[in-house]
Amino acid sequence: MFNMQITLPTLLLAPAALAATKGAGDVWAHSPRYDYIIVGGGTSGLVVANRLSEDYNVSVAVIEAGGIELYNPNITDTSKYGNAFSTLVDWQYESVPQTFAGNASQVLRAGKALGGTSNIKGHLYNRDFATAFGKNEYLEVYAARWSPSRALGYLDLIWEWRDKLWADMDER
């Protein structure tokens, strides 16, 4: 079986690199072209790519620096929260010295894998939007476009996708 951590990023990057290369002869004419190239396969990048790809006339490429971590127990096993920190799936950004932290620098965690930081956050999110955000002024301004019930619909899609993914993994 091929190595998914190496193969998929290569498949994602190679066409985009070819499309951007002005080579001799027919290379340019036969290289894949994309309407949109999303740099970063984190949560936001994948949401943008998904929404753009809803139009079948649009081609979208996603470029991600990290790999696919479907079988990494430091990510998939929620009891191991924190084990992915300071590994190859963590960008480990360092802040400038913080005045109110005794001039110490802080490590800022960010996921380096398809799915981004959501891979290293322990699979935690707040599903109770109505209680947490029900009286927020932001919601009053944007109520026509956003509501707790609408957000809940997207969260249900996440669970549906997750269940399908785990079922596919169990079959392998």
N, C-alpha and C positions, 0 to 999 in steps of 0.2 A: 504494500500500500504506500502511496506517496505521502510525503510530509506536508500536511496542510499548512503548517506555520510558514513554510518557505514557499510553497507553490502558489497559494492565493495572493499574497502580496506581490509576487512576481507577475501573476496574471493581471492584477490590477494596475501595476506600474508599467509594464512593458508596452501595452497599447498606447498609453498616454505619452510615454517617452518617444515612441515611434511617430505619433501624430505631431509631436513638436519638433521633430528632426527634419531639417531640410537636406536630405541626402541626394545623391546623384541618381539620375535615371528615374525609374518608376517608383522608387520607395515612397516619395511624397504622395504620389497619386494613389497608391494602394494602401496607405496607412489609415488606420481607423481615425475617425474624427468624432468629436463629441460636441454636443451643444453646450453642455455644462461639465466642468471638472470640479468636483468637490474635494478640497484638500482637507483631510481629517475625517476619519471614519469613526468619530466619537458620536455621542448621543445626538448632538445638534446636527452634525454633518450628515448622519444617516437619515434623520428626519427630513432635512432639506432635500437630500437625494431621493428619498421615497416620494415626497410630494411632487418633485419635478418629474419623476418617472411615471406618475399617474397618467401623463399625456403620452400615449404610445408613439407619437410623432417626434418625441424628444429623446435624445440619447444622453446618458449620464454616466460618468466615470467617477469612482471614489478612490482616492489615493490615501492610504493609511501607512504610517511609519511602522506600526507594530504589526504583529501577526494575529492569528485567530486563536483564541485561548479556550476553546470548548472543553478541553480535557485537562485543564490546569486545576488541580484540586485546591490551590491557594485562592482560586477565583470561584469555582463552582461549589465548594463546600463552605457554607456560611459560618460554620463553627471555626473556620480558619481565618476569620476576618483579621486583617492586618499582616498576614503572612506574605502577601504580594508586595507590601511596602519594601522599598529599597531592593527591588529585583528588576529584571529586564522589562517588566510590564509597568513600571513606575518611572515617570519622567524625573521625579525628585527635584523639582525646581527649588532654588534657594533664594530667599528674600534678601533684601538689603538689611543691614542691622536695624532692629526695631527699638526705638527709643524706650517704649514702655515695657520692653522685655529684657531690660538690662543690656541693651545694644547687641543682643544675640540675634543671629540670623535664624529664620524659621524654614523648615522644609515644607514645601507645598506639594501635596500629592496630586498627581494627574496620571490617569491610565494611558499606557502606550500599547494599545491593542484595539482591534476592531470592536467598537462599543465604547471606547474611551474610558473615562473615569468611572462610569457605571459598572465597570468590571471590578473595581477595587473598593467599592463603597459598601460591600457586605449585603447587597440586594435589598437595601432599605429605601423606602419612600413612604410619604404620608398619603394614604388613600382617602382620608376624611377631609376633603376640600371644603365641604359645606361648613363644618365647624371651624376649621382653621382659618378660612378666608371669607366666610360668609358676610362679614360686615366691613370688608375692606373697601376703601374709597376707590381703589383701582378697579375693583369689580363693578362699582356703580358706573364708572366712566365707560368701561368696555363690556358692559353686560350684554349688549346685543351680539357681540362676537365671542364672548367667553363666559362660561358659567360652570359651576361645580358639576352639574350633570353632564355637560359636554366633555369636561376633562375626564370624568369617570368612564365615559365611552372609550376614550383613548387608552385609559388604564386597562379596561377590559380587553382591548386589542392586544396589549402587551402580554397579558396572561394567556390569551388564546395562542399567540405566537410562541410563547415560552413552552406551553404544553405540547405543541406540534414539534418543536425543536427537540424536547426531551424524548418524545415518542420516536422520532427519527433516530436519535442516538441509541435508544434502547434496542432498536431493530438491528443495528450494526453490531 
